[in-house]
Amino acid sequence: PMSTSEWEACSDPVVLLQAAAGWASPVTLWRLACALGRLAWPRLTDPRERAAVEAAEAMLAGRDAPDELNAAWFNGFG
């Protein structure tokens, strides 16, 4: 497990998601992924990348169903 100081010092989103996967709920993992997407927002130059973050946020807010998120993902990247 990752200590609090290791968590706070870590800047690798993949490492953070892997560490959180051991204790976080699926909703918490989605929220973390969305937050990381927003942190990376200036570097998301492909509109599909931003659309994926926005679709995930909409799903978390109850505005879209998971099927719509999957459709957005596969239409943009699949």
Protein Blocks (a to p, Z undefined) as FASTA:
>chain_A
ZZfklmmmpcbfklmmmmmmmmpcfklmmmmmmmmmmmmmmmmmbfklmmmmmmmmmmmn
opacfklmmmmmmmmmZZ
